[in-house]
Amino acid sequence: MLVTGIILSVLLLLGFTRFGFRAARTADGGTRVILRAGPFRIDLLKRLQKAKREKAREPEKKEKEAKPGRKISYGRLAGIAKSVLRSVRRGVRVDRLRLRMTVAGGNDPCDAALLYGRLHMAWGTLRPLLTGAFRVKRQRVEIALDFDLDRTRWEGELAVTISLGRSIAVLFAALGAAVRLPASGTNPGKAV
């Protein structure tokens, strides 16, 4: 009984563990991507650079020829994607959304003003869609116009997480949708 309680407690704790990513770009062009799994964080770009250096040291190997795979119809994929997106929508959380953009107006002030207005209009359109589709904890979007700059500068950060339990539910939703959909060659509307 005690062992069962401990196992269920660990599974419950793992179900609430969140994992995801955080991508950031600084104004000088530096990029950082961090993968998160609970309290653990992995800097992905540093790992990729290290892997490239190790791969450069290894001798080249011959590539195997790709085998032809099973074809899946677009309708079937669309049905699976629709089911998965419904499940993902409830579980994905945007922890941080930060964007700071300064539109350059040095070359043509009229074009810069039009771009500035279009960017504000685009954000005004996207913001309700984003907050309606996902839970957003913190967001800050600043769009400015500077007539002294020669090129547009931007920096931002996006951190998205999902709980392990929700990702398992998404996996089961995708598998259920794949099983329920008819095969690509059949027509479900006609009786045989």
C-alpha atoms as one frame of an Amber mdcrd trajectory, in Angstrom:
protein
   0.000   0.000   0.000   2.830   2.380   0.868   4.691   1.584  -2.361   1.536
   2.204  -4.422   1.029   5.559  -2.673   4.624   6.580  -3.358   4.364   5.585
  -7.026   1.086   7.498  -7.448   2.583  10.548  -5.716   5.621  10.508  -8.027
   3.390  10.122 -11.103   1.200  12.998  -9.923   4.254  15.176  -9.350   5.592
  14.295 -12.813   2.180  15.103 -14.320   2.442  18.689 -13.055   6.080  19.122
 -14.116   6.292  21.724 -16.862   8.684  21.614 -19.777   9.195  23.871 -22.737
  11.596  26.383 -24.206  12.713  29.988 -23.901  14.089  31.819 -26.926  15.607
  35.273 -26.639  17.228  37.712 -29.057  19.162  40.766 -27.970  19.342  44.058
 -29.850  22.898  43.335 -31.013  21.753  40.088 -32.701  22.745  37.539 -30.038
  20.408  34.565 -29.803  19.789  32.161 -26.948  17.535  29.079 -26.836  17.045
  27.254 -23.550  15.135  24.011 -23.110  13.410  23.551 -19.770  12.320  20.337
 -18.024  11.141  21.076 -14.495  14.030  22.683 -12.606  16.590  21.657 -15.244
  17.680  23.951 -18.049  19.759  23.170 -21.143  21.285  25.855 -23.358  20.536
  24.374 -26.773  22.781  26.589 -28.923  25.855  25.795 -26.814  25.079  22.075
 -27.121  24.624  22.350 -30.895  27.908  24.218 -31.310  29.680  21.568 -29.245
  28.098  18.799 -31.332  29.226  20.511 -34.559  32.800  20.708 -33.307  32.757
  16.998 -32.391  31.194  16.077 -35.732  33.914  17.980 -37.603  36.516  15.791
 -35.904  34.834  12.507 -36.918  35.463  11.005 -40.373  32.568  11.193 -42.815
  30.299   8.163 -43.103  28.302   7.077 -46.133  24.619   7.960 -45.954  22.021
   5.225 -46.274  19.388   5.470 -48.953  15.958   6.457 -47.695  13.280   3.797
 -47.965   9.930   4.825 -49.393   7.410   5.310 -46.577   3.677   4.876 -46.246
   1.655   7.742 -47.704  -0.967   9.485 -45.563  -3.638  11.691 -47.096  -3.780
  15.404 -46.322  -7.340  15.087 -44.998  -6.232  12.521 -42.446  -3.318  14.709
 -41.338  -5.618  17.735 -41.070  -8.015  15.793 -38.835  -5.189  14.663 -36.566
  -3.739  18.181 -36.416  -7.150  19.653 -35.549  -7.620  17.226 -32.655  -4.098
  17.775 -31.364  -4.417  21.567 -31.558  -7.622  21.460 -29.521  -5.805  19.566
 -26.766  -2.629  21.642 -26.973  -4.568  24.874 -26.793  -5.755  24.083 -23.280
  -2.359  23.042 -21.951   0.180  25.401 -23.474   1.111  28.392 -21.372   3.042
  31.400 -22.640   5.081  32.331 -19.581   6.778  35.333 -21.100   6.267  37.279
 -24.317   8.439  40.342 -24.677   9.108  42.256 -27.869  10.771  45.625 -28.238
  10.989  46.949 -31.773  12.279  50.318 -32.955  11.357  51.124 -36.542  14.051
  53.077 -38.410  12.872  56.182 -40.199  16.202  57.539 -41.425  15.858  56.712
 -45.129  12.170  57.439 -45.747  10.074  58.886 -42.902   6.786  58.272 -44.712
   7.462  54.556 -45.189   8.632  54.294 -41.590   5.403  55.869 -40.329   3.335
  53.480 -42.463   5.319  50.477 -41.195   4.902  51.706 -37.612   1.125  51.907
 -38.075   0.951  48.484 -39.744   2.938  46.877 -36.931   0.585  48.345 -34.334
  -2.403  47.157 -36.352  -0.930  43.645 -36.675  -0.279  43.437 -32.928  -3.786
  44.722 -32.207  -5.159  41.917 -34.370  -2.886  39.160 -33.045  -3.123  39.981
 -29.336  -6.751  38.849 -28.799  -6.107  35.725 -30.872  -3.059  34.865 -28.775
  -4.722  35.497 -25.416  -7.854  33.640 -26.539  -5.926  30.580 -27.706  -3.332
  30.278 -24.920  -2.873  31.260 -21.323  -0.458  34.205 -21.306   1.163  35.070
 -17.980   3.318  38.067 -18.895   3.380  40.023 -22.099   4.947  43.290 -23.062
   5.152  44.531 -26.633   6.662  47.927 -27.350   6.828  49.354 -30.854   8.617
  52.666 -31.286   9.630  54.899 -34.163  13.028  56.598 -34.363  13.839  58.838
 -37.322  17.556  58.876 -36.468  18.115  55.119 -36.975  19.243  53.693 -40.298
  17.961  50.163 -39.729  15.179  48.644 -37.654  16.230  47.057 -34.369  14.346
  44.504 -32.372  14.839  42.282 -29.391  12.495  39.872 -27.729  11.902  36.831
 -25.628   9.376  34.009 -25.812   8.973  31.347 -23.129   6.407  28.585 -23.672
   5.738  25.608 -21.391   3.374  22.649 -21.198   2.884  20.190 -18.362   3.991
  16.586 -18.800   0.477  15.372 -17.988  -1.029  17.603 -20.676   1.521  16.436
 -23.252   0.545  12.823 -22.547  -3.116  13.818 -22.992  -2.189  15.455 -26.316
  -0.424  12.269 -27.398  -3.506  10.187 -26.586  -5.731  12.706 -28.417  -3.533
  12.411 -31.502  -3.538   8.618 -31.369  -7.314   8.572 -30.865  -7.834  10.883
 -33.816  -5.543   8.748 -35.989  -7.452   5.582 -35.097 -10.932   7.117 -35.584
 -10.241   8.636 -38.985 -11.064   6.447 -41.979  -8.357   5.115 -44.257  -7.311
   7.432 -47.093  -8.970   5.348 -49.794 -12.441   5.063 -48.247 -15.329   7.494
 -48.366 -17.108   7.648 -44.988 -20.223   9.315 -46.463 -21.241   6.371 -48.686
 -22.845   3.191 -47.406 -21.517  -0.026 -48.899
